[in-house]
Amino acid sequence: MPVPADIRAVPRPVNTIVDDNGRDGPKRYAVRQRSSSKYVPGGNPQPRNGKVVGHIIDHKYVPIHESKAGTSAEPDMLSYGASALVKSVTKDLVSDLLAVYDPSDAYAMMSIATLKVIKPAVTANRMATHYHRTFVCKDYPGAAMSPNSIGNLLQRIGMEGSRRKQFYQLRIQSTSADHHVAIDGTLKQDNSKVNDLSAYSRKARVRGCSEVSVLYAYDIERMEPVCAEVFPGNSIDASSYPAFIRDNDIRKGIIVADKGFPPSKIKAELQERPDLHFLTPIKRNDARISDNDMLSFEGVLTGIAAHIVYKKKQIKGGRYLYAFKDTKKASAEEAAYLANAQKKNTFLPEKYAKKQAVFGVIVLESDQDLDAKTAYFCYEDRWLLELVFNRYKSDECLDHTDVQNDYSVIGGEFVNFLSTVATCRIIRKARTAGLFDHMSYGELMDDLSSAWRRTDAPEEPATDDGYWVHTLQIVFEELETLGLSKPIPKPAPKKRGRKPKLKDQYEQKPKRPRGRPRKNSSQSVSTL
């Protein structure tokens, strides 16, 4: 189609032609370079057209780089604060993942885990969106975030049990032999009909749904999980206990477990692992309590706010029993028991007499000779693991599984483990910095997510470097408190009081003599 004369007359670079593609739109008339000439035997050389260098738009020549300036695929600003906080506490996790997994898979795992912390309840369909709007795409570039890629990744993680074990071994090796490892489990909803892990648990009558069981080992001193494993929902804790220790090869530490994890179930594992010990509560009706007269308390724990009496005794087999009675808990339990008996009219004097002696009592069994106060605090700190599970299900919204087959469930829980470790470390870091004195965890993450930063900014952020985008002053203060932004240097404090005036040494006035001026005697006489 011939190009109109008025279009050809528009000024444009030399050695170019105008090409009409015949379709309406701003790019109809393309300006192409003359790249070379083609020799024709017996005729004149024919020119060859090259690449498009611009377009004639509204009778003006527009270079191609100007027309594409507003349609760049790379954003020039991203959400920075929340992803930077997660990155600051997970550097060792990335190193351990790279030591075990392919770098592409390791980056994808950390991207998913980070997004689960930043954006709880995010689905696979929305992963790519949040990946490309945060600095996660800069921290872990090239991660495959499509739903199909995520599904394939979780499948591979679940199938490669040896790699998961290697990773957990790196985490467990960092646990000191004198650290206390709390082991407990939680149930997650999973109504899938195509995997063998989903089953009705002991709580199915109340919950009314199928579930899977997730066991966690938690380092009390470091306040973070060290390993995790998925079991069928109908598997009781006692049967999963030895398998969990064997599968993750836990060989050192003091296991602080609940009543559902009796040491009798791991007798063989304890014999094979001399550096592995336990501290576990026993039932209140255990015969060893009465046989060893553990309710005849011999002292009061000092240095704690609660009023707790205790008794410690070595029993047969070289083990130790530690009995504690919290008077405040005893009163609460007794009041609850009497209220229930009054409501149902089931009060029996004999039964009440037996119960009254053990209200508020907990008896611990251990294979180590511990100080009574140390044993008490070891078990009391188990509540930290309950906080982890609460955070796991509430803030991280991991109360159900979103995948179907067995391998995907296992792989998804591995990524959830990474998210849980990151969350625990964030809580510890923010609490140490004092931020939780006046705000919640969710409010902190919301504030940090609002801190946007330009992508061409230097790696070392500073509050006054000019690369921040619509960030509030209160958010800057939070970033500085967490060490995520270099604060603005404060001027030296000024001296109190008014500055002294400058004195000219050449024009100094004579000082006035101190005291009241004397009267002139001659003047006084003349007046008389």
Rosetta blueprint (number, residue, H / E / L):
1 M L
2 P L
3 V L
4 P L
5 A H
6 D H
7 I H
8 R H
9 A L
10 V L
11 P L
12 R L
13 P L
14 V L
15 N L
16 T E
17 I E
18 V E
19 D E
20 D E
21 N L
22 G L
23 R L
24 D L
25 G L
26 P L
27 K L
28 R L
29 Y E
30 A E
31 V E
32 R E
33 Q E
34 R E
35 S E
36 S E
37 S E
38 K E
39 Y L
40 V L
41 P L
42 G L
43 G L
44 N L
45 P L
46 Q E
47 P E
48 R E
49 N E
50 G E
51 K E
52 V E
53 V E
54 G E
55 H E
56 I E
57 I E
58 D L
59 H L
60 K E
61 Y E
62 V E
63 P E
64 I H
65 H H
66 E H
67 S H
68 K L
69 A H
70 G H
71 T H
72 S L
73 A L
74 E L
75 P L
76 D L
77 M E
78 L E
79 S E
80 Y L
81 G H
82 A H
83 S H
84 A H
85 L H
86 V H
87 K H
88 S H
89 V L
90 T L
91 K H
92 D H
93 L H
94 V H
95 S H
96 D H
97 L H
98 L H
99 A H
100 V H
101 Y L
102 D L
103 P H
104 S H
105 D H
106 A H
107 Y H
108 A H
109 M H
110 M H
111 S H
112 I H
113 A H
114 T H
115 L H
116 K H
117 V H
118 I H
119 K L
120 P L
121 A L
122 V L
123 T L
124 A H
125 N H
126 R H
127 M H
128 A H
129 T H
130 H H
131 Y H
132 H H
133 R H
134 T E
135 F L
136 V H
137 C H
138 K H
139 D H
140 Y L
141 P L
142 G L
143 A L
144 A L
145 M L
146 S L
147 P H
148 N H
149 S H
150 I H
151 G H
152 N H
153 L H
154 L H
155 Q H
156 R H
157 I H
158 G H
159 M H
160 E L
161 G H
162 S H
163 R H
164 R H
165 K H
166 Q H
167 F H
168 Y H
169 Q H
170 L H
171 R H
172 I H
173 Q H
174 S L
175 T L
176 S L
177 A L
178 D L
179 H L
180 H E
181 V E
182 A E
183 I E
184 D E
185 G E
186 T E
187 L E
188 K E
189 Q E
190 D L
191 N L
192 S L
193 K L
194 V L
195 N L
196 D L
197 L L
198 S L
199 A E
200 Y L
201 S L
202 R L
203 K L
204 A H
205 R H
206 V H
207 R H
208 G L
209 C L
210 S L
211 E E
212 V E
213 S E
214 V E
215 L E
216 Y E
217 A E
218 Y E
219 D E
220 I L
221 E L
222 R L
223 M L
224 E E
225 P E
226 V E
227 C E
228 A E
229 E E
230 V E
231 F E
232 P E
233 G L
234 N L
235 S L
236 I L
237 D H
238 A H
239 S H
240 S H
241 Y H
242 P H
243 A H
244 F H
245 I H
246 R H
247 D H
248 N H
249 D L
250 I L
251 R L
252 K L
253 G E
254 I E
255 I E
256 V E
257 A E
258 D L
259 K L
260 G L
261 F L
262 P L
263 P H
264 S H
265 K H
266 I H
267 K H
268 A H
269 E H
270 L H
271 Q H
272 E H
273 R L
274 P L
275 D L
276 L E
277 H E
278 F E
279 L E
280 T E
281 P E
282 I E
283 K L
284 R L
285 N L
286 D L
287 A H
288 R H
289 I H
290 S H
291 D H
292 N L
293 D L
294 M L
295 L L
296 S L
297 F L
298 E L
299 G E
300 V E
301 L L
302 T L
303 G L
304 I L
305 A L
306 A L
307 H L
308 I E
309 V E
310 Y E
311 K E
312 K E
313 K E
314 Q E
315 I L
316 K H
317 G H
318 G H
319 R L
320 Y E
321 L E
322 Y E
323 A E
324 F E
325 K E
326 D E
327 T H
328 K H
329 K H
330 A H
331 S H
332 A H
333 E H
334 E H
335 A H
336 A H
337 Y H
338 L H
339 A H
340 N H
341 A H
342 Q H
343 K H
344 K H
345 N L
346 T L
347 F L
348 L L
349 P H
350 E H
351 K H
352 Y H
353 A H
354 K H
355 K H
356 Q H
357 A H
358 V H
359 F L
360 G L
361 V E
362 I E
363 V E
364 L E
365 E E
366 S E
367 D L
368 Q L
369 D L
370 L L
371 D L
372 A H
373 K H
374 T H
375 A H
376 Y H
377 F H
378 C H
379 Y H
380 E H
381 D L
382 R L
383 W H
384 L H
385 L H
386 E H
387 L H
388 V H
389 F H
390 N H
391 R H
392 Y H
393 K H
394 S L
395 D L
396 E L
397 C L
398 L L
399 D L
400 H E
401 T L
402 D L
403 V L
404 Q L
405 N L
406 D H
407 Y H
408 S H
409 V H
410 I H
411 G H
412 G H
413 E H
414 F H
415 V H
416 N H
417 F H
418 L H
419 S H
420 T H
421 V H
422 A H
423 T H
424 C H
425 R H
426 I H
427 I H
428 R H
429 K H
430 A H
431 R H
432 T H
433 A L
434 G L
435 L H
436 F H
437 D H
438 H L
439 M L
440 S L
441 Y H
442 G H
443 E H
444 L H
445 M H
446 D H
447 D H
448 L H
449 S H
450 S L
451 A L
452 W E
453 R E
454 R E
455 T L
456 D L
457 A L
458 P L
459 E L
460 E L
461 P L
462 A E
463 T L
464 D L
465 D L
466 G L
467 Y L
468 W E
469 V E
470 H L
471 T L
472 L L
473 Q H
474 I H
475 V H
476 F H
477 E H
478 E H
479 L H
480 E H
481 T H
482 L L
483 G L
484 L L
485 S L
486 K E
487 P L
488 I L
489 P L
490 K L
491 P L
492 A L
493 P L
494 K L
495 K L
496 R L
497 G L
498 R L
499 K L
500 P L
501 K L
502 L L
503 K L
504 D L
505 Q L
506 Y L
507 E L
508 Q L
509 K L
510 P L
511 K L
512 R L
513 P L
514 R L
515 G L
516 R L
517 P L
518 R L
519 K L
520 N L
521 S H
522 S H
523 Q H
524 S H
525 V H
526 S H
527 T H
528 L L
